[in-house]
């Protein structure tokens, strides 16, 4: 059998498996790992920007813009990890998050808009505007953590 025929056969089997649901859905624990991983990556970027804003490290507008852009790309990904079946999985999410999912989604929508605004401000190069939008963005993070995340 030639390579082309093998590729066609493998593709057909994979397509059939997906279409018929033979590929397993992610486990609840995997959804938690996913969202925690994306949140860790966001924290990595936000933490570095925060160090610049506080003056702990020299302010680098180009680096700040890069990190802000990454945060804006990561933010919309997090909500995917809050699958209904992950409600009972071990995580730092408080039980009331699941009872108030509409509020949580609205807060996430606001964070997505704020991270986009941060990336836009950072592209403008105005350090004051970057710092102001950074403050507004992390305030949204903190408010949601205070409401829906267990104290660590």
Phi, psi and omega per residue, in radians:
X1 nan 2.368 -3.127
X2 -1.462 2.923 -3.056
X3 -1.056 -0.685 -3.121
X4 -1.091 -0.750 3.141
X5 -1.158 -0.666 3.115
X6 -1.123 -0.773 3.130
X7 -1.075 -0.747 3.109
X8 -1.088 -0.751 -3.135
X9 -1.135 -0.788 3.134
X10 -1.101 -0.750 3.120
X11 -1.092 -0.731 3.136
X12 -1.116 -0.773 3.130
X13 -1.126 -0.752 3.131
X14 -1.105 -0.733 3.114
X15 -1.111 -0.714 3.102
X16 -1.118 -0.740 3.135
X17 -1.080 -0.754 3.122
X18 -1.160 -0.774 -3.100
X19 -1.128 -0.565 -3.092
X20 -1.687 0.040 3.091
X21 1.389 0.302 -3.126
X22 -1.280 -0.330 3.093
X23 -1.450 2.177 -3.055
X24 -1.185 2.525 3.036
X25 -1.260 2.707 3.120
X26 -1.039 2.546 3.082
X27 -1.268 2.666 3.105
X28 -0.944 -0.680 -3.140
X29 -1.136 -0.558 3.104
X30 -1.220 -0.634 3.084
X31 -1.090 -0.716 3.108
X32 -1.119 -0.793 3.120
X33 -1.054 -0.710 3.135
X34 -1.059 -0.941 -3.078
X35 -1.146 -0.653 3.105
X36 -1.160 -0.616 3.103
X37 -1.140 -0.784 3.128
X38 -1.160 -0.715 3.111
X39 -1.127 -0.644 3.082
X40 -1.092 -0.755 3.113
X41 -1.108 -0.702 3.079
X42 -1.082 -0.778 3.134
X43 -1.071 -0.635 3.105
X44 -1.024 -0.811 -3.121
X45 -1.273 -0.789 -3.127
X46 -1.158 -0.659 3.130
X47 -1.064 -0.715 3.118
X48 -1.187 -0.720 3.077
X49 -1.103 -0.703 3.127
X50 -1.083 -0.684 3.100
X51 -1.094 -0.641 3.091
X52 -1.195 -0.767 -3.115
X53 -1.094 -0.691 -3.136
X54 -1.360 -0.214 -3.116
X55 1.475 0.219 3.102
X56 -1.235 -0.480 3.042
X57 -2.333 2.735 3.138
X58 -1.041 2.475 3.126
X59 -1.301 2.207 3.128
X60 -2.188 1.769 -3.043
X61 -1.036 -0.669 -3.139
X62 -1.156 -0.780 3.119
X63 -1.147 -0.737 3.123
X64 -1.016 -0.784 -3.134
X65 -1.109 -0.696 3.100
X66 -1.068 -0.833 -3.116
X67 -1.153 -0.689 3.119
X68 -1.119 -0.702 3.098
X69 -1.100 -0.692 3.112
X70 -1.163 -0.745 3.114
X71 -1.043 -0.699 3.125
X72 -1.148 -0.551 3.094
X73 -1.325 -0.633 -3.083
X74 -1.324 -0.661 -3.011
X75 -0.884 -0.852 -3.122
X76 -1.140 -0.274 -3.078
X77 -1.365 -0.435 -2.984
X78 -1.109 -0.779 -3.037
X79 -1.004 -0.495 3.100
X80 -1.003 -0.517 -3.103
X81 -1.414 -0.122 3.109
X82 -1.659 1.088 3.137
X83 -1.327 2.570 -3.123
X84 -0.955 -0.626 -3.102
X85 -1.325 -0.144 3.101
X86 -1.573 0.030 -3.132
X87 -0.950 -0.741 -3.079
X88 -1.566 -0.079 -3.122
X89 -1.292 2.621 -3.139
X90 -1.129 2.148 3.117
X91 -2.815 -3.095 3.116
X92 -1.643 0.031 3.121
X93 -1.265 2.271 3.083
X94 -1.270 2.613 3.129
X95 -0.968 -0.564 -3.100
X96 -1.176 -0.306 3.053
X97 -1.018 -0.781 -3.062
X98 -1.213 -0.489 3.109
X99 -1.417 -0.250 -3.098
X100 -2.194 0.725 -3.043
X101 -1.062 -0.612 3.116
X102 -1.091 -0.742 3.098
X103 -1.129 -0.753 3.135
X104 -1.063 -0.777 3.126
X105 -1.120 -0.657 3.103
X106 -1.134 -0.737 3.098
X107 -1.095 -0.671 3.134
X108 -1.190 -0.643 3.075
X109 -1.065 -0.717 3.104
X110 -1.145 -0.693 3.104
X111 -1.142 -0.723 3.095
X112 -1.017 -0.770 3.116
X113 -1.125 -0.700 -3.124
X114 -1.180 -0.689 3.118
X115 -1.204 -0.597 3.051
X116 -1.141 -0.731 3.110
X117 -1.126 -0.643 3.097
X118 -1.120 -0.789 3.123
X119 -1.085 -0.705 3.115
X120 -1.141 -0.796 3.110
X121 -1.061 -0.708 -3.121
X122 -1.152 -0.619 3.100
X123 -1.145 -0.459 3.125
X124 -1.244 -0.392 3.067
X125 1.448 0.004 -3.137
X126 -1.481 1.921 -3.064
X127 -1.014 -0.714 3.126
X128 -1.089 -0.744 3.122
X129 -1.156 -0.666 3.116
X130 -1.098 -0.819 -3.103
X131 -1.139 -0.704 3.126
X132 -1.103 -0.831 -3.126
X133 -1.189 -0.582 3.069
X134 -1.046 -0.803 3.122
X135 -1.029 -0.749 3.119
X136 -1.139 -0.663 -3.118
X137 -1.182 -0.850 -3.101
X138 -1.228 -0.395 3.042
X139 -1.121 -0.690 3.091
X140 -1.115 -0.753 3.102
X141 -1.009 -0.894 -3.078
X142 -1.062 -0.780 -3.123
X143 -1.053 -0.705 3.128
X144 -1.224 -0.744 3.094
X145 -1.052 -0.754 3.137
X146 -1.065 -0.586 -3.087
X147 -1.509 -0.686 -2.911
X148 -2.152 0.062 -3.138
X149 -2.130 2.382 3.105
X150 -1.106 2.614 3.100
X151 -1.194 2.288 -3.126
X152 -1.749 nan nan
